[in-house]
Amino acid sequence: MAIPVAVRVQKRRDALRRAGLRPVQLWVPDTKKPGFAAECRRQSELAAQADRADVELMDFMEDVLSDADGWTA
Protein backbone atom coordinates (compact mmCIF):
# COMPACT_ATOMS: atom_id res chain seq x y z
CA MET A 1 0.00 0.00 0.00
CA ALA A 2 1.28 3.47 -0.89
CA ILE A 3 2.22 5.97 1.79
CA PRO A 4 -0.27 8.86 1.90
CA VAL A 5 1.03 12.16 0.51
CA ALA A 6 0.49 13.99 3.80
CA VAL A 7 2.70 11.47 5.61
CA ARG A 8 5.48 11.74 2.98
CA VAL A 9 5.35 15.53 3.14
CA GLN A 10 5.50 15.54 6.94
CA LYS A 11 8.47 13.14 6.91
CA ARG A 12 10.29 15.43 4.46
CA ARG A 13 9.55 18.52 6.56
CA ASP A 14 10.72 16.77 9.71
CA ALA A 15 13.98 15.76 7.98
CA LEU A 16 14.57 19.34 6.84
CA ARG A 17 13.96 20.64 10.37
CA ARG A 18 16.41 18.07 11.76
CA ALA A 19 18.91 19.40 9.22
CA GLY A 20 18.55 22.85 10.80
CA LEU A 21 16.20 24.39 8.26
CA ARG A 22 12.90 26.08 8.84
CA PRO A 23 10.04 26.91 6.49
CA VAL A 24 9.47 30.46 5.32
CA GLN A 25 6.82 32.08 3.17
CA LEU A 26 7.87 34.40 0.36
CA TRP A 27 5.62 36.91 -1.33
CA VAL A 28 6.66 37.97 -4.80
CA PRO A 29 5.15 40.44 -7.28
CA ASP A 30 2.30 39.12 -9.39
CA THR A 31 3.79 38.98 -12.89
CA LYS A 32 0.32 38.56 -14.41
CA LYS A 33 -1.00 41.80 -12.93
CA PRO A 34 -1.77 44.52 -15.48
CA GLY A 35 0.97 47.11 -15.47
CA PHE A 36 3.65 44.76 -14.14
CA ALA A 37 5.84 45.02 -17.26
CA ALA A 38 5.45 48.80 -17.39
CA GLU A 39 6.48 49.09 -13.73
CA CYS A 40 9.54 46.90 -14.42
CA ARG A 41 10.53 49.19 -17.30
CA ARG A 42 9.99 52.28 -15.14
CA GLN A 43 12.14 50.96 -12.31
CA SER A 44 14.82 49.74 -14.74
CA GLU A 45 15.01 53.16 -16.35
CA LEU A 46 15.38 54.83 -12.95
CA ALA A 47 18.21 52.44 -12.07
CA ALA A 48 19.88 53.07 -15.45
CA GLN A 49 19.63 56.83 -14.97
CA ALA A 50 21.20 56.55 -11.54
CA ASP A 51 24.01 54.39 -12.96
CA ARG A 52 24.68 56.84 -15.80
CA ALA A 53 24.93 59.67 -13.28
CA ASP A 54 27.54 57.77 -11.22
CA VAL A 55 30.85 58.81 -12.80
CA GLU A 56 32.91 56.42 -10.66
CA LEU A 57 30.72 53.49 -11.67
CA MET A 58 30.98 54.41 -15.34
CA ASP A 59 34.79 54.65 -15.08
CA PHE A 60 34.91 51.27 -13.37
CA MET A 61 32.73 49.70 -16.05
CA GLU A 62 34.91 51.14 -18.79
CA ASP A 63 38.01 49.69 -17.10
CA VAL A 64 36.39 46.27 -16.83
CA LEU A 65 35.28 46.37 -20.47
CA SER A 66 38.77 47.29 -21.63
CA ASP A 67 40.16 44.29 -19.69
CA ALA A 68 37.62 42.01 -21.39
CA ASP A 69 38.49 43.18 -24.92
CA GLY A 70 37.83 40.37 -27.37
CA TRP A 71 36.13 38.11 -24.84
CA THR A 72 32.82 36.61 -25.92
CA ALA A 73 30.37 34.31 -24.23
N, C-alpha and C positions, 0 to 999 in steps of 0.2 A: 504494500500500500504506500502511496506517495505521501511525503511529508507536506502538511498544509503550508501554504505560502506564508501565512502569519507567523508560523513557528520558524520557518527558514529565515525570514526577515529579522525576527527577534534574536535568533542565534547570531546572525551577522552583526547586528547592532551591539550585542553583548561582547562579541569578539573585538569590535572596534573600540569599545569603551575600555576593555582590558588592555588594549594596546595604547591607551592614554589619549584617545581621541574623544571628542564630544560633538554632538550634532549642532548645527547652526542653520538658521534660515536666512536666505539671501533674497533681497528684493531688487529686481533689475528693471530698467525702463521697458515699457511695453513697445516693442518694435513695430507692432501692427497699428498703433495709435495714429490717427491722422495728425500730420504735422511733425512726426518723429524725424523723418529725413531732413525736413527744413530746419529743425532745431539742431540737428547734427551739423549741417552745413554752417549755420549761424555760429555755433560754438567753435567749429574748426576755423572759420575765418577770423574770429576774435583771437584765437591762439596763434594763428599765422601772423596777424598784425602785430601781436606782442613780440613774437620771435623776430620779425623784420625790424622792429624798433630797438632790439637788443644788439648793439654794435659788437659787444664782446662775444656773444653767441654766434653772430654772423662770421666774425673773424675765426673763431674756433672751427666752425663748419667748413670754411674755406681751406683752413690748414688740413683738416681731415681729408677733404676731397682731393687736395693736391697730393697727399700721401697715397691715396688710393688710385692714382692715375693709371688707367689701363685695366683696372680690375673690373671684372664683370661677374654677375651671378650665374 
